[in-house]
Amino acid sequence: MLYLHRIAMSDKPYYEHHVFFCLNHREEGRPCCADRGAQAAQEHAKKRIKQMHLNGQGKVRINKSGCLDRCEDGPCVVIYPQGTWYTYADEKDIDEIIDQHIVGGKIVERLKI
């Protein structure tokens, strides 16, 4: 009970940025993030965040996700707690999201969905 009370009292999120990459694969031929390089993009983001020493509690967490239900807009990634959705085409786009949004605190308008 003490543990739950401590969490409820915190007004800071556990991670400053929690990033979810949709890795959903659809069998029926509909567009899906898995078929558009989502796994490689997630791995690139995770590696780069670690290289920048931005990973860990109070910092950034890069996660895989199942279907985020926006595959038609994708591949897609969402960053919380802001709830900002992005699409991307390549590693340069992922780097721009990291540099501008996560590090710089600015929305990358050209990639926002």
LOSETI-142765 format. One line per field, with one value per residue (C-alpha): residue in one letter; x, y, z; residue number from 1. Coordinates in Angstrom, 3 decimals. Example, Ala and Ser with C-alpha at 12.3 -4.5 7.8 and 13.67 -1.06 7.14 Angstrom:
BEGIN
residuo	[A,S] $
u	[12.300,13.670] $
v	[-4.500,-1.060] $
w	[7.800,7.140] $
num	[1,2] $
REM end
This chain:
BEGIN
residuo	[M,L,Y,L,H,R,I,A,M,S,D,K,P,Y,Y,E,H,H,V,F,F,C,L,N,H,R,E,E,G,R,P,C,C,A,D,R,G,A,Q,A,A,Q,E,H,A,K,K,R,I,K,Q,M,H,L,N,G,Q,G,K,V,R,I,N,K,S,G,C,L,D,R,C,E,D,G,P,C,V,V,I,Y,P,Q,G,T,W,Y,T,Y,A,D,E,K,D,I,D,E,I,I,D,Q,H,I,V,G,G,K,I,V,E,R,L,K,I] $
u	[0.000,2.864,4.223,0.925,0.723,4.221,3.315,0.103,1.994,4.494,3.650,6.597,6.297,8.598,10.092,10.398,9.590,8.089,8.315,6.239,6.988,4.136,5.518,2.150,1.986,-1.313,-1.858,-4.777,-2.739,-3.792,-1.036,1.031,4.008,5.953,6.101,7.504,10.708,9.334,11.559,14.757,13.553,12.813,16.207,17.940,16.130,16.926,20.604,20.901,19.184,21.604,24.603,23.429,23.064,19.407,17.963,16.701,14.403,13.616,14.885,13.762,12.355,12.075,9.500,7.997,4.248,1.562,-1.068,-1.577,-4.439,-2.829,-1.045,-2.634,-0.745,2.433,4.786,3.977,5.488,3.899,5.704,4.197,3.376,2.774,0.843,2.551,2.210,4.767,5.395,8.832,10.500,14.065,16.700,17.165,13.525,14.029,17.136,15.182,12.451,15.090,17.043,14.108,11.381,13.160,16.289,15.054,11.462,10.026,7.386,8.602,5.649,6.579,6.414,3.455,0.276] $
v	[0.000,2.365,1.742,2.743,5.829,6.911,6.615,8.561,11.375,11.814,14.557,13.723,10.957,7.956,8.797,12.284,10.769,7.326,6.439,3.659,2.293,0.357,-2.980,-4.427,-6.953,-7.541,-10.773,-9.684,-7.328,-4.049,-1.486,-2.202,-0.638,-3.920,-3.939,-0.378,-0.803,-0.245,-2.841,-1.297,2.209,1.184,-0.491,2.583,4.917,2.715,2.485,6.227,7.149,4.835,6.335,9.790,8.580,9.621,6.248,5.295,6.489,10.172,10.232,8.379,4.896,3.457,0.644,-1.715,-1.675,-3.800,-2.158,1.524,1.573,4.173,1.882,3.687,6.825,4.911,3.685,5.472,6.348,8.126,10.016,10.344,12.107,14.676,12.224,13.443,11.151,10.957,9.058,8.532,7.264,6.536,6.869,10.555,11.157,9.195,11.270,14.467,13.361,12.563,15.785,18.162,16.670,14.653,16.771,20.154,20.066,21.144,19.355,18.141,19.510,17.913,14.411,14.928,12.934] $
w	[0.000,0.748,-2.763,-4.377,-2.216,-3.289,-6.979,-6.537,-4.823,-7.676,-10.139,-12.429,-15.029,-14.629,-18.043,-19.461,-22.875,-23.434,-27.127,-28.678,-32.154,-33.738,-34.968,-35.901,-38.736,-40.511,-42.392,-44.551,-46.773,-45.149,-44.583,-41.494,-39.791,-39.726,-43.539,-43.572,-41.592,-38.098,-36.403,-37.808,-36.908,-33.303,-32.971,-34.420,-31.998,-28.996,-29.950,-30.550,-27.265,-25.422,-27.260,-26.189,-22.568,-22.566,-21.543,-18.099,-15.357,-15.607,-19.182,-22.321,-22.909,-26.430,-26.634,-29.178,-29.438,-30.929,-33.095,-32.370,-34.923,-37.194,-39.642,-42.604,-41.473,-40.767,-39.988,-36.783,-33.442,-30.486,-27.743,-24.278,-22.035,-24.800,-26.986,-30.157,-33.185,-35.979,-39.165,-40.672,-43.826,-42.731,-40.010,-40.825,-39.838,-36.602,-35.843,-36.488,-34.070,-31.439,-31.970,-32.300,-30.103,-27.444,-27.046,-28.280,-27.048,-30.422,-32.485,-35.883,-37.838,-41.177,-39.644,-37.320,-37.978] $
num	[1,2,3,4,5,6,7,8,9,10,11,12,13,14,15,16,17,18,19,20,21,22,23,24,25,26,27,28,29,30,31,32,33,34,35,36,37,38,39,40,41,42,43,44,45,46,47,48,49,50,51,52,53,54,55,56,57,58,59,60,61,62,63,64,65,66,67,68,69,70,71,72,73,74,75,76,77,78,79,80,81,82,83,84,85,86,87,88,89,90,91,92,93,94,95,96,97,98,99,100,101,102,103,104,105,106,107,108,109,110,111,112,113] $
REM end
